[in-house]
């Protein structure tokens, strides 16, 4: 026989530790604060250890309580994930992708027609967010996000490199005809600089490499995400510090122009991630093969242009 503590007590403990409050745990579990406190007390009696320090201003996990919390949280996460999988019985042809809005708008969506033409039976569902995917708690098959350095595979997640980040200023062609001129990097001091609030270091990084670090790269117009900043640049509101991968088509078509030749590579890159602790469905393997090929083709194009 398994010698397990009462499951209600475990739920009360995990919720209390995660919320650092008996009151908030009670609200989450739809019971009284007294019931949560009694459950936790019963669990402490069963374990014969103290899980929380109870003080005037709230509760705090003991050292043993912290260790136990990590164990219980992981166990409940696995139970929740497994239960959701059985309840939902997801369509094996439904691919759920979570990624930042700018990546979706400016890189993935323009290429999805090619993926659909090759794999019409896969139903792609896209969710945009700047938050990393939590595969234990979210209905997500794959995610894409930028990382300052390779995150390294963990026991539960596999990361695959897609492409690096290369910064360059871009603007609408009409802006080049205005005063002051944009003939050298120092001229940016007389123009409105556009950027994303999620990427505050992009302008300082490029300006420093261009030897004009005295210009304040965060003094212009800031947008919630880079996609809005790219649109502002197209509408001639100012000069945007762009990622080459996201403006390559605009530069080729002439919708945007790069007034300076300097391109600055950063340590950052975009990665594809998915669960590594369960068998990989065919739909994920299919998408992985396709997106890696697309990213490689783009990288080879940039290398050829640089070499030429």
NUKOL-247353 format. One record per residue: residue number from 1; x, y, z of N, C-alpha, C in turn; residue in one letter. Coordinates in steps of 0.001 Angstrom, whole numbers. Each point is the difference from the previous one (the first is absolute). Layout:
<sites>
(NUM,(X,Y,Z),(X,Y,Z),(X,Y,Z),'A')
...
</sites>
This chain:
<sites>
(1,(832,-1205,0),(-832,1205,0),(866,1255,0),'X')
(2,(-460,1018,-743),(677,1291,31),(-304,702,1321),'X')
(3,(1007,596,580),(-190,792,1222),(63,1469,-387),'X')
(4,(-1148,520,-445),(-79,1377,-483),(-746,869,999),'X')
(5,(402,1256,148),(-764,927,833),(-1318,335,-684),'X')
(6,(-955,570,728),(-1294,354,-603),(201,954,-1180),'X')
(7,(-647,-294,-1124),(190,815,-1197),(-514,1420,180),'X')
(8,(-1088,173,763),(-503,1349,258),(1020,821,778),'X')
(9,(714,-658,886),(1037,686,764),(1152,414,-910),'X')
(10,(350,-870,-945),(1070,333,-947),(-396,1190,-871),'X')
(11,(-1246,19,-456),(-470,1123,-820),(27,1293,801),'X')
(12,(-418,-67,1248),(-4,1199,842),(1420,494,241),'X')
(13,(926,-925,254),(1392,381,215),(601,621,-1255),'X')
(14,(-182,-629,-1158),(587,496,-1240),(-546,1385,-342),'X')
(15,(-1311,200,147),(-593,1299,-297),(492,1065,973),'X')
(16,(139,-367,1281),(474,952,1005),(1445,403,-264),'X')
(17,(832,-982,-349),(1413,288,-265),(152,836,-1271),'X')
(18,(-775,-315,-1012),(104,737,-1265),(-490,1427,147),'X')
(19,(-1039,198,814),(-558,1340,197),(597,727,1200),'X')
(20,(823,-727,781),(556,527,1273),(-1087,612,867),'X')
(21,(-1139,-658,27),(-1132,523,786),(-1072,-1073,133),'X')
(22,(-463,-219,1240),(-1137,-889,209),(-1270,622,-585),'X')
(23,(-108,1324,100),(-1214,675,-473),(-142,-128,-1511),'X')
(24,(1085,286,-742),(-81,-104,-1464),(-161,-1448,-443),'X')
(25,(600,-924,737),(-195,-1413,-311),(-1462,-386,184),'X')
(26,(-621,509,1055),(-1414,-303,259),(-885,533,-1127),'X')
(27,(327,1207,-475),(-775,575,-1106),(149,-847,-1256),'X')
(28,(1202,-483,-257),(245,-818,-1185),(-734,-1328,88),'X')
(29,(-21,-601,1196),(-608,-1317,181),(-1482,60,346),'X')
(30,(-520,1238,156),(-1429,194,311),(-373,-649,1330),'X')
(31,(846,173,1005),(-288,-458,1363),(345,1134,939),'X')
(32,(-193,-224,1292),(313,1041,965),(1489,-6,334),'X')
(33,(460,1141,511),(1393,82,420),(278,-974,1131),'X')
(34,(-986,-181,871),(155,-946,1106),(169,-1427,-492),'X')
(35,(-728,-358,-1075),(113,-1354,-539),(1394,-237,-567),'X')
(36,(543,979,-694),(1350,-128,-541),(1003,-171,1127),'X')
(37,(-127,824,1031),(926,-81,1135),(-66,-1364,670),'X')
(38,(-1220,-540,148),(-147,-1319,622),(608,-1095,-876),'X')
(39,(-194,88,-1306),(585,-993,-902),(1524,9,93),'X')
(40,(573,1211,8),(1456,103,77),(495,-536,1336),'X')
(41,(-726,324,1073),(379,-522,1313),(-57,-1520,46),'X')
(42,(-1033,-573,-617),(-113,-1458,-38),(1152,-625,-790),'X')
(43,(407,671,-1070),(1116,-508,-795),(1300,56,805),'X')
(44,(191,1078,740),(1191,116,837),(18,-1106,1060),'X')
(45,(-1172,-295,574),(-77,-1086,992),(317,-1341,-649),'X')
(46,(-503,-184,-1208),(226,-1281,-701),(1482,-180,-330),'X')
(47,(635,1101,-445),(1417,-60,-361),(933,92,1202),'X')
(48,(-558,548,1107),(797,245,1211),(1136,996,-261),'X')
(49,(-292,1001,-836),(937,1109,-225),(-800,1292,-119),'X')
(50,(678,1113,189),(-623,1310,-128),(235,506,-1413),'X')
(51,(-1091,309,-732),(116,434,-1390),(42,1514,-141),'X')
(52,(-653,701,905),(-57,1468,-53),(403,604,1331),'X')
(53,(615,1182,-86),(144,869,1166),(-1172,970,-47),'X')
(54,(-785,32,1021),(-1163,879,49),(369,1244,790),'X')
(55,(-73,1136,-644),(369,1251,652),(-1129,999,-6),'X')
(56,(299,1154,563),(-1002,1053,101),(-429,500,-1375),'X')
(57,(932,-44,-945),(-275,568,-1317),(-214,-1059,-1077),'X')
(58,(-217,-1237,403),(-280,-1025,-990),(752,-1287,262),'X')
(59,(130,-792,-1037),(665,-1305,119),(1244,-32,-883),'X')
(60,(942,-846,384),(1227,-167,-763),(427,-1460,85),'X')
(61,(366,-578,-1127),(408,-1397,-24),(1276,-215,809),'X')
(62,(36,-1101,723),(1242,-416,635),(915,-610,-1061),'X')
(63,(1221,-321,361),(912,-627,-953),(-572,-1327,-479),'X')
(64,(-484,-811,920),(-601,-1272,-384),(-1274,209,-805),'X')
(65,(-751,1049,358),(-1221,311,-736),(281,386,-1439),'X')
(66,(1094,744,-236),(372,399,-1355),(330,-1208,-860),'X')
(67,(745,-933,567),(357,-1215,-737),(-1260,-805,-330),'X')
(68,(-873,-131,978),(-1222,-780,-193),(-921,670,-1014),'X')
(69,(-49,1345,39),(-844,737,-937),(397,-283,-1442),'X')
(70,(1306,13,-295),(440,-270,-1368),(-417,-1400,-450),'X')
(71,(111,-951,909),(-385,-1369,-342),(-1495,-103,-280),'X')
(72,(-804,575,887),(-1458,-89,-149),(-475,780,-1213),'X')
(73,(563,1196,-235),(-413,798,-1150),(274,-752,-1302),'X')
(74,(1180,-601,-114),(316,-754,-1223),(-962,-1171,-193),'X')
(75,(-323,-677,1102),(-915,-1138,-92),(-1392,451,-434),'X')
(76,(-509,1086,596),(-1335,489,-363),(-18,554,-1426),'X')
(77,(1110,627,-424),(76,474,-1389),(-130,-1159,-974),'X')
(78,(678,-1118,306),(-62,-1163,-881),(-1405,-603,-9),'X')
(79,(-635,-54,1150),(-1375,-521,74),(-940,889,-807),'X')
(80,(171,1328,144),(-854,944,-724),(203,-144,-1508),'X')
(81,(1256,-62,-426),(282,-109,-1430),(-559,-1294,-586),'X')
(82,(254,-1122,704),(-497,-1280,-493),(-1510,-45,-70),'X')
(83,(-653,601,1000),(-1464,18,28),(-559,851,-1132),'X')
(84,(634,1161,-248),(-462,859,-1096),(148,-691,-1351),'X')
(85,(1095,-726,-147),(216,-695,-1267),(-1093,-1031,-260),'X')
(86,(-411,-723,1062),(-1041,-1015,-155),(-1363,636,-237),'X')
(87,(-270,1096,715),(-1311,644,-132),(-177,637,-1364),'X')
(88,(1072,631,-498),(-138,754,-1239),(142,-873,-1241),'X')
(89,(781,-1091,138),(258,-854,-1164),(293,848,-1240),'X')
(90,(1082,781,21),(265,931,-1105),(120,-711,-1344),'X')
(91,(-486,666,-1009),(108,-495,-1371),(1484,-141,-333),'X')
(92,(384,-1170,-477),(1404,-236,-322),(485,893,-1137),'X')
(93,(-926,625,-708),(388,889,-1090),(-73,1473,390),'X')
(94,(-236,287,1276),(-68,1391,457),(1334,388,619),'X')
(95,(639,1010,-553),(1296,467,490),(-180,1358,663),'X')
(96,(269,69,1298),(-191,1227,776),(1359,650,246),'X')
(97,(150,1228,-505),(1272,712,66),(-161,1260,838),'X')
(98,(946,227,906),(25,1244,780),(1293,730,-317),'X')
(99,(-106,1290,-335),(1180,746,-392),(-247,1496,155),'X')
(100,(1051,827,-16),(-181,1450,134),(-757,572,-1196),'X')
(101,(-776,1063,219),(-814,546,-1093),(817,470,-1196),'X')
(102,(1154,623,237),(797,501,-1125),(538,-1148,-845),'X')
(103,(463,-1061,645),(484,-1164,-747),(-1133,-567,-838),'X')
(104,(-1195,-80,574),(-1141,-554,-736),(-342,851,-1212),'X')
(105,(-104,1325,218),(-465,898,-1056),(1025,155,-1114),'X')
(106,(1264,144,382),(1006,403,-979),(852,-1159,-533),'X')
(107,(-106,-1185,620),(820,-1109,-510),(-814,-1255,-277),'X')
(108,(-768,-469,987),(-667,-1290,-176),(-1202,85,-935),'X')
(109,(-904,947,249),(-1240,61,-788),(276,145,-1499),'X')
(110,(945,845,-422),(258,92,-1449),(487,-1309,-622),'X')
(111,(491,-924,823),(510,-1275,-515),(-1000,-1144,159),'X')
(112,(-1079,226,742),(-921,-1097,308),(-680,-572,-1237),'X')
(113,(-156,814,-1032),(-623,-528,-1224),(831,-1143,-555),'X')
(114,(1316,117,94),(859,-1082,-491),(-178,-1257,844),'X')
(115,(-88,188,1326),(-200,-1164,866),(-1342,-668,-292),'X')
(116,(-1042,812,-158),(-1332,-559,-245),(-51,-724,-1344),'X')
(117,(698,533,-995),(10,-661,-1310),(656,-1374,84),'X')
(118,(1019,-113,852),(696,-1286,159),(-759,-957,910),'X')
(119,(-701,551,1008),(-652,-832,1016),(-1418,524,262),'X')
(120,(-896,-126,-971),(-1359,548,153),(-800,-676,1106),'X')
(121,(412,-1178,432),(-755,-703,1033),(296,466,1419),'X')
(122,(1014,839,183),(346,481,1339),(-689,1334,250),'X')
(123,(-777,47,1067),(-753,1194,372),(844,823,968),'X')
(124,(524,1130,-463),(884,839,821),(-825,1005,794),'X')
(125,(242,44,1303),(-640,976,881),(1095,825,677),'X')
(126,(-71,1322,-144),(1059,884,484),(-485,847,1161),'X')
(127,(783,26,1069),(-220,893,1132),(1238,875,150),'X')
(128,(-187,1315,142),(1144,890,142),(128,473,1441),'X')
(129,(1227,28,471),(283,440,1366),(1498,212,140),'X')
(130,(369,939,871),(1419,193,316),(442,-929,1133),'X')
(131,(-944,-704,630),(326,-915,1083),(447,-1351,-557),'X')
(132,(998,-592,621),(447,-1329,-396),(-1118,-1017,224),'X')
(133,(-49,-1013,-808),(-1025,-1038,147),(314,-887,1197),'X')
(134,(-1024,-340,756),(106,-965,1086),(-710,-1264,-479),'X')
(135,(772,-958,-493),(-596,-1183,-618),(-760,-857,1009),'X')
(136,(275,171,1302),(-721,-772,1013),(-1401,551,253),'X')
(137,(-208,1277,-320),(-1263,628,365),(-755,579,-1197),'X')
(138,(600,29,-1178),(-642,611,-1157),(-223,-1030,-1112),'X')
(139,(-1037,244,-778),(-291,-861,-1149),(805,497,-1195),'X')
(140,(1288,-262,34),(922,467,-1038),(860,-1181,-450),'X')
(141,(161,-143,-1312),(862,-1050,-533),(1436,472,-143),'X')
(142,(161,1180,-596),(1341,566,-186),(-52,1483,326),'X')
(143,(1139,543,396),(98,1442,230),(1257,515,-674),'X')
(144,(0,1292,-273),(1155,673,-580),(242,1256,814),'X')
(145,(1236,192,454),(331,1208,758),(1468,328,-154),'X')
(146,(313,1264,242),(1401,420,-43),(635,-234,1353),'X')
(147,(1266,-340,-25),(777,-210,1217),(1346,687,-181),'X')
(148,(522,569,1101),(1297,679,-66),(1125,-992,-278),'X')
(149,(-154,-1222,489),(966,-1060,-233),(-769,-1302,-150),'X')
(150,(648,-1027,-536),(-684,-1291,-145),(-455,-468,1379),'X')
(151,(-1308,-239,164),(-513,-364,1328),(440,-1368,477),'X')
(152,(434,-865,-913),(413,-1347,398),(-1209,-881,236),'X')
(153,(34,-1202,-532),(-1120,-923,171),(-140,-384,1462),'X')
(154,(-1234,-65,458),(-290,-448,1354),(-627,-1386,-79),'X')
(155,(-345,-527,1170),(-595,-1337,23),(-1339,-26,-730),'X')
(156,(-684,1156,-31),(-1337,-5,-578),(-153,781,-1285),'X')
(157,(1028,732,-445),(-138,866,-1169),(1213,-115,-912),'X')
(158,(-260,-46,-1312),(1055,-17,-1001),(-1,1341,-719),'X')
(159,(1180,603,-192),(136,1275,-691),(815,-194,-1285),'X')
(160,(-479,579,-1101),(693,-72,-1280),(236,1415,-525),'X')
(161,(1236,285,-374),(379,1315,-516),(-644,234,-1363),'X')
(162,(-623,1163,-158),(-565,376,-1295),(915,980,-729),'X')
(163,(180,1202,562),(916,969,-610),(357,1069,1021),'X')
(164,(1110,655,-257),(488,1038,903),(-645,1347,-281),'X')
(165,(383,981,820),(-536,1351,-110),(1062,929,-591),'X')
(166,(-377,737,-1025),(865,1005,-611),(-765,1312,-53),'X')
(167,(554,1046,592),(-675,1290,125),(468,972,-1079),'X')
(168,(-941,810,-507),(323,1074,-931),(-1131,1017,10),'X')
(169,(301,1287,-136),(-1063,1009,-82),(-683,-41,-1362),'X')
(170,(-1313,184,-9),(-762,66,-1247),(-1003,1129,110),'X')
(171,(-440,477,-1147),(-1019,1050,-25),(-723,-55,-1336),'X')
(172,(-1050,779,-130),(-717,92,-1267),(830,811,-989),'X')
(173,(-68,-322,-1293),(780,756,-990),(-268,1502,50),'X')
(174,(-1239,381,300),(-347,1417,33),(736,784,1060),'X')
(175,(444,-706,1055),(705,694,1078),(1380,474,-444),'X')
(176,(574,-677,-994),(1335,372,-474),(5,1369,-674),'X')
(177,(-1159,435,-487),(-69,1297,-674),(-214,1161,939),'X')
(178,(-136,-270,1279),(-247,1065,972),(1308,461,632),'X')
(179,(-77,1158,619),(1124,508,786),(-244,-303,1473),'X')
(180,(1056,-292,791),(1386,-96,-462),(245,-1297,-766),'X')
(181,(1060,2,-777),(335,-1161,-825),(377,-1191,879),'X')
(182,(-65,-1191,-607),(428,-1226,685),(1182,-582,-778),'X')
(183,(1108,714,8),(1162,-443,-754),(1028,-714,857),'X')
(184,(-38,213,1312),(919,-687,906),(-701,-228,1330),'X')
(185,(465,-981,813),(-707,-351,1236),(-256,1175,938),'X')
(186,(911,959,53),(-199,1142,892),(-1236,803,-333),'X')
(187,(-478,-101,-1242),(-1196,743,-401),(-1264,-499,699),'X')
(188,(80,-1189,599),(-1172,-537,712),(-414,885,1164),'X')
(189,(924,840,495),(-323,901,1106),(-1116,969,-370),'X')
(190,(-189,244,-1288),(-1036,924,-438),(-1280,-676,-437),'X')
(191,(-128,-1301,257),(-1187,-747,-432),(-657,-709,1186),'X')
(192,(-1279,-324,-168),(-730,-777,1009),(423,-1462,-120),'X')
(193,(404,-579,1129),(421,-1400,3),(-1149,-867,510),'X')
(194,(-289,-1061,-719),(-1111,-895,315),(546,-1313,547),'X')
(195,(-675,-559,1010),(445,-1289,536),(-1135,-669,756),'X')
(196,(230,-1267,338),(-948,-776,800),(387,78,1466),'X')
(197,(-996,128,869),(268,18,1442),(564,-1323,474),'X')
(198,(-238,-1070,-775),(529,-1307,376),(1470,-177,-378),'X')
(199,(550,956,-761),(1388,-115,-447),(727,1325,229),'X')
(200,(169,411,1250),(580,1313,301),(1486,127,-323),'X')
(201,(691,-1119,-241),(1438,61,-252),(366,32,-1477),'X')
(202,(-984,-108,-894),(325,-75,-1420),(650,1279,-517),'X')
(203,(-625,1159,270),(602,1254,-459),(1355,244,667),'X')
(204,(114,-88,1330),(1324,212,608),(1075,-919,-569),'X')
(205,(-354,-1259,-289),(976,-937,-553),(490,452,-1368),'X')
(206,(-931,393,-882),(403,425,-1344),(741,1330,53),'X')
(207,(-488,947,787),(635,1321,76),(1425,-98,532),'X')
(208,(216,-877,986),(1344,-185,546),(934,-566,-1070),'X')
(209,(-492,-955,-768),(825,-589,-1064),(306,1015,-1097),'X')
(210,(-890,985,-177),(187,1031,-1026),(801,1189,521),'X')
(211,(509,-86,1234),(786,1073,628),(-799,1278,196),'X')
(212,(-1297,-154,226),(-831,1164,341),(-810,-331,1257),'X')
(213,(699,-592,973),(-671,-409,1225),(-539,1153,816),'X')
(214,(392,1243,-340),(-514,1160,733),(-1469,279,-327),'X')
(215,(-494,-557,-1105),(-1410,171,-352),(-851,-911,872),'X')
(216,(-1048,544,584),(-888,-778,873),(-966,-816,-855),'X')
(217,(249,-1293,-69),(-818,-853,-848),(-1390,-256,523),'X')
(218,(-274,354,1249),(-1322,-246,583),(-759,1294,275),'X')
(219,(323,1036,-767),(-657,1288,217),(-1123,261,-993),'X')
(220,(-209,-933,-929),(-999,235,-1038),(-1355,-583,335),'X')
(221,(-639,-610,-997),(-1319,-603,179),(159,-1482,304),'X')
(222,(-666,-430,1061),(82,-1412,395),(-1371,-648,-181),'X')
(223,(24,-1245,-456),(-1235,-724,-273),(-22,-1302,783),'X')
(224,(-1225,-512,228),(-150,-1224,788),(723,-1172,-648),'X')
(225,(-9,-54,-1301),(756,-1056,-683),(609,578,-1262),'X')
(226,(986,-710,-526),(755,507,-1140),(-846,100,-1262),'X')
(227,(-1040,-827,-120),(-831,59,-1196),(-615,1384,-174),'X')
(228,(-407,628,1094),(-547,1351,-63),(1071,1002,-399),'X')
(229,(1219,-204,507),(1097,901,-351),(350,-107,-1479),'X')
(230,(-47,-1221,-556),(262,-168,-1424),(-1063,731,-827),'X')
(231,(-1235,-78,444),(-1060,713,-721),(220,1500,86),'X')
(232,(429,483,1173),(274,1427,157),(1119,444,-936),'X')
(233,(1013,-849,-171),(1087,337,-924),(-524,77,-1435),'X')
(234,(-859,-937,-384),(-583,13,-1339),(-817,1270,-227),'X')
(235,(-631,495,1068),(-828,1206,-88),(807,1286,184),'X')
(236,(1331,-109,-28),(906,1149,33),(-11,757,1327),'X')
(237,(-261,-726,1104),(41,670,1299),(1426,151,518),'X')
(238,(944,-796,-515),(1370,85,469),(831,-1157,-513),'X')
(239,(1107,-236,684),(942,-1054,-382),(-93,-1125,1025),'X')
(240,(-173,-1212,-486),(-160,-1178,856),(1287,-806,31),'X')
(241,(396,-466,1194),(1105,-956,75),(-610,-1378,-211),'X')
(242,(303,-602,-1124),(-705,-1210,-431),(880,-1225,134),'X')
(243,(-677,-1160,-28),(700,-1269,-160),(-68,-376,-1476),'X')
(244,(1159,-300,-569),(87,-259,-1434),(-1003,-1051,-463),'X')
(245,(-182,-1059,794),(-920,-1071,-396),(-1427,497,-171),'X')
(246,(-361,1074,717),(-1375,481,-26),(-241,1098,-1032),'X')
(247,(1063,516,-629),(-186,1071,-987),(593,-354,-1352),'X')
(248,(497,-1209,-153),(646,-375,-1254),(-930,177,-1191),'X')
(249,(-1234,-431,118),(-953,141,-1106),(-308,1468,-266),'X')
(250,(-99,822,1055),(-286,1425,-164),(1157,704,-699),'X')
(251,(1225,-394,326),(1169,598,-656),(44,-403,-1472),'X')
(252,(-349,-1261,-274),(19,-478,-1391),(-1058,699,-846),'X')
(253,(-1155,285,604),(-1098,632,-748),(112,1511,-44),'X')
(254,(851,577,856),(134,1453,52),(-953,678,957),'X')
(255,(-832,-773,727),(-891,621,983),(799,672,1111),'X')
(256,(1146,-585,318),(920,583,970),(1393,45,-625),'X')
(257,(825,898,506),(1385,99,-461),(912,38,1215),'X')
(258,(1247,-417,-207),(1012,37,1064),(972,1130,-327),'X')
(259,(-62,1125,726),(844,1144,-348),(1484,-224,261),'X')
(260,(343,-966,836),(1404,-265,326),(328,-1465,-267),'X')
(261,(1252,-260,-313),(407,-1365,-311),(315,-855,1203),'X')
(262,(171,616,1166),(421,-753,1182),(-1108,-920,498),'X')
(263,(319,-1287,110),(-902,-994,578),(701,-615,1204),'X')
(264,(-703,-76,1107),(612,-429,1257),(-654,-1294,480),'X')
(265,(790,-1053,92),(-496,-1274,530),(19,44,1521),'X')
(266,(-1031,-534,626),(-73,-69,1461),(178,-1452,439),'X')
(267,(218,-237,1299),(90,-1387,481),(-1342,-726,-26),'X')
(268,(-1080,762,-183),(-1333,-600,57),(-354,-794,-1247),'X')
(269,(-997,-846,143),(-473,-808,-1121),(-1408,-488,298),'X')
(270,(-661,-502,-1034),(-1333,-583,159),(112,-1521,16),'X')
(271,(-808,-610,867),(33,-1449,186),(-1410,-575,-82),'X')
(272,(-70,-1196,-550),(-1230,-794,12),(73,-926,1205),'X')
(273,(-1099,-110,752),(-8,-857,1188),(-1237,-889,5),'X')
(274,(158,-1208,564),(-1130,-909,168),(330,-976,1125),'X')
(275,(-1022,-728,461),(197,-955,1096),(939,-1121,-453),'X')
(276,(928,-344,894),(942,-1077,-316),(-209,-1234,857),'X')
(277,(-949,71,946),(-205,-1124,917),(-1184,-874,-403),'X')
(278,(-544,234,-1199),(-1082,-839,-540),(346,-291,-1463),'X')
(279,(-551,-1066,-575),(270,-285,-1421),(-398,1181,-886),'X')
(280,(833,325,-977),(-265,1145,-876),(-1004,-382,-1081),'X')
(281,(-1164,663,-47),(-991,-309,-1038),(537,336,-1390),'X')
(282,(-579,-637,-994),(445,195,-1385),(-190,1442,-445),'X')
(283,(-1072,657,470),(-254,1379,-426),(1111,938,461),'X')
(284,(566,-254,1191),(1092,835,494),(1260,-251,-799),'X')
(285,(284,-1267,-307),(1179,-314,-813),(-108,631,-1382),'X')
(286,(-1193,-39,-565),(-209,599,-1322),(254,1497,30),'X')
(287,(-536,675,1028),(201,1449,114),(1460,328,281),'X')
(288,(638,-804,842),(1416,218,311),(844,-69,-1264),'X')
(289,(-199,-1038,-815),(777,-146,-1234),(-208,1189,-925),'X')
(290,(-1255,447,-115),(-317,1101,-905),(602,1318,470),'X')
(291,(-176,343,1280),(453,1312,470),(1524,74,48),'X')
(292,(657,-1117,307),(1461,-2,-30),(510,224,-1427),'X')
(293,(-683,-584,-978),(385,199,-1396),(-216,1450,-423),'X')
(294,(-1116,597,430),(-275,1400,-324),(1044,914,628),'X')
(295,(332,-248,1252),(985,834,694),(1376,-154,-648),'X')
(296,(345,-1220,-384),(1300,-238,-625),(80,692,-1362),'X')
(297,(-1074,-44,-758),(-10,659,-1313),(196,1500,153),'X')
(298,(-650,600,989),(163,1432,230),(1433,331,421),'X')
(299,(561,-795,895),(1363,245,468),(1005,-112,-1140),'X')
(300,(-211,-995,-892),(898,-140,-1154),(-141,1179,-960),'X')
(301,(-1200,525,-135),(-220,1179,-839),(771,1202,550),'X')
(302,(-64,203,1336),(727,1113,609),(1498,-171,-178),'X')
(303,(475,-1231,126),(1436,-260,-154),(450,287,-1430),'X')
(304,(-833,-380,-983),(335,258,-1408),(32,1503,-280),'X')
(305,(-980,743,553),(-45,1442,-202),(1211,681,622),'X')
(306,(387,-479,1180),(1171,564,684),(1267,-297,-781),'X')
(307,(80,-1237,-518),(1181,-369,-774),(76,741,-1321),'X')
(308,(-1203,259,-585),(-12,690,-1271),(315,1464,139),'X')
</sites>
